[in-house]
Amino acid sequence: MKIEAVQKGESEVQYTTTYQSPVGEILLAADETGLTGLWFDGEKFYADSLDPEHEEKELPVFGTVKRWLDIYFSGHEPDFMPPVHMIGTPFRLTVWKLLLQIPYGETITYGELAKMVAKEKGIAHMSAQAVGGAVGHNEISIIVPCHRVVGSDGSLTGYAGGVDKKEKLLSLEGADMENFFVPTKGTAL
């Protein structure tokens, strides 16, 4: 997996295709290195990092990603990781790498993730809000599982793809949904 801190617009040429999922259309973006984006149609930061000069083209990586998604949406944990090329600031990359450590079907809170980031950076404290901002700007939804981060009170909030999708993804993974709830107002409702 390639992880790279670059300024917006400095990445390789990007290509796109779409995937029809049970929870809506997904736009996939990749460069020659790997998957650079996976966005639900209409999500808050839809194609935020996609180069305006991209072109639609079926790359081999898209076949691998679609196979991963087919397995995932059939209710099973994929046993492989497609080639991923995460591009972002050093802080966001730290957060996104930690998201990859959250096991399938399990959740952690933004506060717990903030403690993990602080430990990774060798500092005493990290703001859960800052970490939440990085989680919300994750460019590779589902595969980099930002949907597995929940509020400390059990609220299903903060998912750029929409709280309804977050709830469906967690249910699909068999997460214990008993103590979770959808807030009446929040940042990503």
C-alpha positions as CSV (number, residue, x, y, z in Angstrom):
1,M,0.0,0.0,0.0
2,K,1.4,3.3,-1.0
3,I,0.9,6.2,1.4
4,E,2.0,9.6,0.4
5,A,1.8,13.2,1.7
6,V,1.4,15.5,-1.2
7,Q,-0.2,18.8,-2.0
8,K,-3.5,18.7,-3.9
9,G,-3.0,18.3,-7.6
10,E,0.5,16.7,-7.3
11,S,-0.6,13.1,-7.7
12,E,-0.4,11.0,-10.8
13,V,-3.0,11.0,-13.6
14,Q,-6.3,9.7,-12.2
15,Y,-8.8,7.4,-13.8
16,T,-12.4,6.7,-12.8
17,T,-15.1,4.1,-13.0
18,T,-18.4,3.4,-11.1
19,Y,-19.6,0.5,-9.0
20,Q,-23.3,-0.2,-8.2
21,S,-23.6,-1.2,-4.6
22,P,-26.6,-2.2,-2.5
23,V,-26.4,1.2,-0.8
24,G,-26.0,3.4,-3.9
25,E,-23.6,4.2,-6.7
26,I,-19.9,4.5,-5.8
27,L,-17.3,6.4,-7.8
28,L,-13.9,4.8,-7.8
29,A,-10.7,6.7,-8.7
30,A,-7.2,5.4,-9.1
31,D,-3.8,6.2,-10.5
32,E,-1.2,3.8,-11.8
33,T,-0.2,3.0,-8.1
34,G,-3.6,2.1,-6.7
35,L,-7.0,3.2,-5.6
36,T,-7.1,6.9,-4.7
37,G,-10.8,7.4,-4.0
38,L,-14.0,5.6,-3.2
39,W,-17.0,7.9,-2.8
40,F,-20.8,7.4,-2.4
41,D,-22.8,9.4,-4.9
42,G,-23.9,12.6,-3.1
43,E,-21.6,12.3,-0.1
44,K,-20.4,15.4,1.7
45,F,-16.8,15.5,0.2
46,Y,-17.7,13.8,-3.1
47,A,-14.6,13.4,-5.3
48,D,-12.9,16.1,-3.3
49,S,-9.4,15.0,-4.4
50,L,-10.3,14.0,-7.9
51,D,-8.2,15.7,-10.5
52,P,-10.5,17.6,-12.9
53,E,-8.4,16.2,-15.8
54,H,-9.2,12.6,-14.9
55,E,-10.5,10.1,-17.5
56,E,-12.8,7.2,-17.4
57,K,-10.8,4.0,-18.0
58,E,-11.0,0.4,-16.7
59,L,-7.7,-0.2,-14.9
60,P,-6.8,-3.7,-13.5
61,V,-7.0,-2.1,-10.0
62,F,-10.7,-1.4,-10.5
63,G,-11.3,-5.1,-11.1
64,T,-9.6,-6.0,-7.8
65,V,-11.5,-3.3,-6.0
66,K,-14.8,-4.4,-7.4
67,R,-14.1,-8.0,-6.4
68,W,-13.3,-6.8,-2.9
69,L,-16.6,-4.8,-2.8
70,D,-18.6,-7.8,-4.1
71,I,-17.2,-9.9,-1.3
72,Y,-17.8,-7.1,1.3
73,F,-21.4,-6.5,0.2
74,S,-22.2,-10.2,0.2
75,G,-21.7,-9.9,4.0
76,H,-18.2,-11.4,4.2
77,E,-14.9,-9.9,5.2
78,P,-12.6,-9.8,2.2
79,D,-9.3,-11.7,2.8
80,F,-7.2,-9.4,0.7
81,M,-6.5,-5.7,0.5
82,P,-6.7,-4.0,-3.0
83,P,-3.8,-1.7,-4.0
84,V,-4.5,1.6,-2.2
85,H,-2.7,4.9,-2.8
86,M,-3.7,7.2,0.1
87,I,-2.8,10.8,-0.6
88,G,-3.1,13.5,2.0
89,T,-1.4,15.6,4.7
90,P,0.8,13.8,7.2
91,F,-1.8,14.2,9.9
92,R,-4.6,12.8,7.8
93,L,-2.4,9.9,6.6
94,T,-1.7,9.0,10.3
95,V,-5.4,8.9,11.1
96,W,-6.3,6.9,7.9
97,K,-3.6,4.3,8.6
98,L,-5.0,3.8,12.1
99,L,-8.5,3.3,10.6
100,L,-7.1,0.3,8.8
101,Q,-6.4,-1.3,12.2
102,I,-10.1,-1.3,13.3
103,P,-11.3,-4.9,12.9
104,Y,-14.2,-5.8,10.6
105,G,-17.5,-5.7,12.5
106,E,-16.0,-3.7,15.4
107,T,-16.2,0.0,16.3
108,I,-14.1,2.5,18.2
109,T,-15.0,6.1,19.3
110,Y,-13.5,9.3,18.0
111,G,-11.9,9.7,21.5
112,E,-10.3,6.3,21.4
113,L,-8.9,7.0,17.9
114,A,-7.6,10.4,19.1
115,K,-5.7,8.5,21.9
116,M,-4.2,6.2,19.2
117,V,-3.1,9.2,17.1
118,A,-1.5,10.9,20.2
119,K,0.4,7.7,21.0
120,E,1.5,7.3,17.3
121,K,2.7,11.0,17.3
122,G,4.3,10.7,20.8
123,I,2.3,13.4,22.3
124,A,0.1,13.5,25.5
125,H,-3.2,14.5,23.9
126,M,-4.9,14.8,20.6
127,S,-8.2,16.6,19.9
128,A,-11.1,14.2,19.0
129,Q,-12.5,16.9,16.8
130,A,-9.3,17.2,14.8
131,V,-9.2,13.5,14.4
132,G,-12.9,13.5,13.4
133,G,-12.1,16.1,10.7
134,A,-9.5,13.8,9.2
135,V,-11.8,10.8,9.5
136,G,-14.5,12.8,7.6
137,H,-12.1,13.6,4.8
138,N,-11.1,9.9,4.2
139,E,-10.9,9.5,0.4
140,I,-11.3,5.8,0.4
141,S,-14.6,4.9,2.2
142,I,-15.4,1.3,3.2
143,I,-11.9,-0.1,2.4
144,V,-10.3,2.5,4.8
145,P,-13.1,1.9,7.3
146,C,-14.1,5.3,8.7
147,H,-17.6,4.0,9.2
148,R,-16.3,2.1,12.2
149,V,-15.7,5.2,14.2
150,V,-18.7,6.3,16.4
151,G,-19.5,8.9,19.0
152,S,-18.6,8.3,22.6
153,D,-22.3,8.2,23.4
154,G,-23.1,5.6,20.8
155,S,-24.2,8.1,18.2
156,L,-23.7,7.2,14.5
157,T,-22.5,10.6,13.5
158,G,-19.8,12.1,11.4
159,Y,-20.0,9.9,8.3
160,A,-19.5,12.0,5.1
161,G,-21.3,9.2,3.1
162,G,-24.4,9.7,5.3
163,V,-25.5,8.2,8.6
164,D,-27.9,5.9,6.9
165,K,-25.1,4.3,4.9
166,K,-22.9,4.1,8.1
167,E,-25.7,2.2,9.8
168,K,-26.1,-0.2,6.9
169,L,-22.4,-0.9,6.6
170,L,-22.1,-1.6,10.3
171,S,-25.1,-3.9,10.2
172,L,-23.7,-5.7,7.2
173,E,-20.5,-6.4,9.1
174,G,-22.5,-7.8,12.0
175,A,-21.5,-5.0,14.5
176,D,-23.5,-5.0,17.7
177,M,-26.0,-2.2,16.9
178,E,-27.9,-2.4,20.2
179,N,-26.2,0.7,21.9
180,F,-26.0,2.9,18.7
181,F,-28.5,5.6,17.7
182,V,-28.9,8.1,14.9
183,P,-28.8,11.6,16.4
184,T,-31.6,14.0,15.6
185,K,-29.0,16.6,14.5
186,G,-25.3,16.4,13.7
187,T,-22.6,17.1,11.2
188,A,-23.4,14.5,8.6
189,L,-27.1,13.8,8.7
